[in-house]
Amino acid sequence: MSSAGNDITGGLSQAEQAEIDQWLTRFPDNPAGRQSAVIPALHVVQHHCGGWLPRERMDAVADYLDMAPARVYEVATFYGMFDVKRMGRHKVNICTNISCMLRGADDIVEHVEKKLGISLGDTTADGRITLKREEECLAACAGAPMMLVDEEYYTDLTPDKIDRILDDLE
Amino acid sequence: MSAEVDTRNPETVTIEIDGQSIDAPKGAPIIAVADEHGIDIPRFCYHSKLSAPANCRMCLVDVEMNGRPAPKPLPACITTVADGMVVRTTSERALKAQRGVMEFLLINHPLDCPICDQGGECELQDLALGYGRSVSRFVERKRVVKDENLGPLIATEMTRCIHCTRCVRFLDEVAGTSELGAMFRGEHTEIGTLVGDSVHSELSGNIIDLCPVGALTSRPYRFTARAWEMLSHPGVAPHDCMGANIDLHQVRGTVKRVVPRDNEAVNECWISDRDRFSYEGVYSAERLLSPQIRQDGEWHSVDWQTAIEATANALRDLVDRHGGEALGGLVSPSATLEEMYLSARILRALGSDNIDTRLRRGDFRDGVARDGFPGLQTPIAELETLDAALIVGGYPRHEQPLINHRLRKAQRRGGQVMAINPRAFDWNLTLTPEHVVGAADMPRALALVLRAAAGVKGVDEPEGLDAWIGSTQPDAASQAMADALCGAGQGAVLLGGLADAHPAGAELRYLAGQLAALCGVTFNELTNGANTAGGWLAGALPGRRADGETTEGLTAAGMLEAPRRGYMLLGAEPEHDFHNGARVSKALAEAEQVIALAAYDSPALRAHADILLPIATLAETAGTFVNAEGRWQTFAGVGQPQGDARPAWRLLRVLANVLELEGFDYQAPDEIHAEVRAVAGEAGVATSAAVVGPLDGAAPDLLRVGYPAMFGVDPLSRHAASLQASEHADPARVALNPADAERLGVADGEAARVMQEGSEARLTVAVTDALPAGSVWIAAGVEGSAGLGALIGEVGIEPAGEHA
């Protein structure tokens, strides 16, 4: 993940446009089809923007896809994987849905909270880690309990394993 | 996610609702059919003018097709009727579903109706009475939503929101600004802007009416009255040539709020913010509350008898010494028909034909039309079915917001809306094309479209076109506009306020008239004020009496070019309501007698007038406005005028009696109305404009282009506090093109000195690409630009420097 989130500018970079254009080829070539690319487009922009979506960048997506900005904000706030507020350098999402819960996710959460000294939804004081309040199943039940760190899955978690993963985060 | 259903389908199906057999248009939603037949289905999210998202689930009904019941109750707002359908809105299953939905809606809704502004007129409260449980089973904590600031007009209490999304859909579909959205998800859903941008639409107040609960309420009205203690009186909005139908809600003679009165032919169920919130101006501290007379340079408050006698003496004296011709009458185009008629009759009885209501007009060469009043040949309701509309010199979004809404509807149905304007505007519809030319080039741009249209039709172009454009051939934009107009089944050319204020406005009217005739489309003028058509009918024009007799008087401009010894002003403020404020001030300053009938006191009136007579304004007087399509709309007074103010028609009648003029025995305004009706009769909209040629002389190097800002059009809106607190009433700025800014040595955000015909202002510069080179936009009717010269005319700009 790049750390471009510090100097926020409007508009889309050429790389972002190229990636979004790739997605656009998979949707019908009409206004509604173009707007259908909003979710992948937001993923692209969030990826290039320090893991969150500043308003300027959402407006740029709206502009690029010919949508009203409010329609983009709706999508960005609807889905848990998008963040519209500045996050820590790393986002840790621990699944607490049914399979993981049955395999001890609550203990994992408690362990991480204690280790980082923060509660779900908070960011460590040094801005290193945001512990996200994960709401939905991440579809890796075979490896429960699991978590998503930034854009990578970690399965079959134990406190020891988690300590190693978290300690390795810069 | 949502469907727009055409209920005008001529094909019908037969259905049964609650045992009643009904022929319904195919494709119509059940709820619309039920509404039409007086069968009430509870609902929150459904609104007949908006798309149906079916998200509140309150309208669940039992549906049976071919004897087979649907497995679950279906939402009536999105289930369309089909032949043989049987609908039960009050079956046990439907009621159970509706009660269940209601219970969920009330889970997070505060149960504190007594402290909610919506209490007593709340759809949720009403339906909870019928469908809610008397005791809540919900014992957990209710959610709380933080409020957003949506600006000076709309108060929010978002904890009360039930997420019907009517406001979201209105701003998306009708206002076209898409400023609100349903942010977040599930129990965390919040209606808002997310980014705190407020709501700026010119129609924003309608979301107050649409909101079924107390989440969005009127900020000025909030907590000042209860729905059940107010009386409602029909009225007509006095700000533009549409004449939106309104209801004035009053308590003991004080107007508490204004809401739309449904009239599909005029305003549908909407009104603009200007129409909704201008009533605050009635209670402005700047109201003129008693007659004032200036004696030996001192102002004296006097009683009415003294004031009327002084006025009559002043008029008699002036006429005796200088003749009737020395008198000029300048009447607001938003005065009532009755006021205009009496003013014109009094002036004519005193021997003067110098009377005009066309105060912002820039060009009078075409005189007064004989065949009808200026207005809309295409009725308002039919504007939305136009295939092609060409706007010439106008920004209806701010001038006539609901006419703009009709044009936007036309565009959404596939019509083509085009404009020739001296600047780019912030439209909420797509113009194809938006043809921006320097103001001085507008007649030429229009002449090119005319030449192109003649080519398309294969007919000879009107004679004299060479005078504007020589042998120049149409460019692509002109050709496109001509193609669209010529190919339209229904088309219209619409002249706006900037065409009216244009120094070559008569040319624009002539060329637009020719273009309309050649293409077989209608010729329309979006006229200034609420009653320009009434001015023509009442004979408050220099060239026409109410009975149609031709007269020879001086126009509004003529009365200033050849200054009169005395003036009578009615409802117009010299520094704001004229084409050329600088010239008005000069003429008034030099006149012997200035009698101003005014609702508001102002330094400018105190400086120039000799007698000030306080008149009634909105809700305080009865009268008639004739809108641009020729609809005579009469309204009654609601309460007593503030202070000693009097309805202007009554005051004019008494003045005429004191002057001992014949035939002024009216007891009520409807007698005056009937008299105008009898003489002006069935006159319709003018169909063409007189032939004029191009003006001589080169265009000035730098041209000021301006028109009153949306909330600066008349004294009433300029004194409405909440409207004036919105960003649409921001102080005037000098907007100009980057190249001009560089050439003149002024920079964005810095102060500039503006000079126009001896008047001066110091304004902040805004550099923008919206203006072509050589044009400078300075809005009128707002702080900073009062008293400047012509709305469209030569201007000098220089950096203000440190000491300016």
Chai-1 contact restraints between the chains, C-beta under 6 A:
chainA,res_idxA,chainB,res_idxB,connection_type,confidence,min_distance_angstrom,max_distance_angstrom,comment,restraint_id
A,R55,B,V195,contact,1.0,0.0,6.0,A-B,restraint_1
A,A68,B,S178,contact,1.0,0.0,6.0,A-B,restraint_2
A,A70,B,S178,contact,1.0,0.0,6.0,A-B,restraint_3
A,A70,B,G181,contact,1.0,0.0,6.0,A-B,restraint_4
A,Y73,B,G181,contact,1.0,0.0,6.0,A-B,restraint_5
A,Y73,B,L194,contact,1.0,0.0,6.0,A-B,restraint_6
A,E74,B,G181,contact,1.0,0.0,6.0,A-B,restraint_7
A,E74,B,A182,contact,1.0,0.0,6.0,A-B,restraint_8
A,T77,B,M183,contact,1.0,0.0,6.0,A-B,restraint_9
A,T77,B,F184,contact,1.0,0.0,6.0,A-B,restraint_10
A,F78,B,R185,contact,1.0,0.0,6.0,A-B,restraint_11
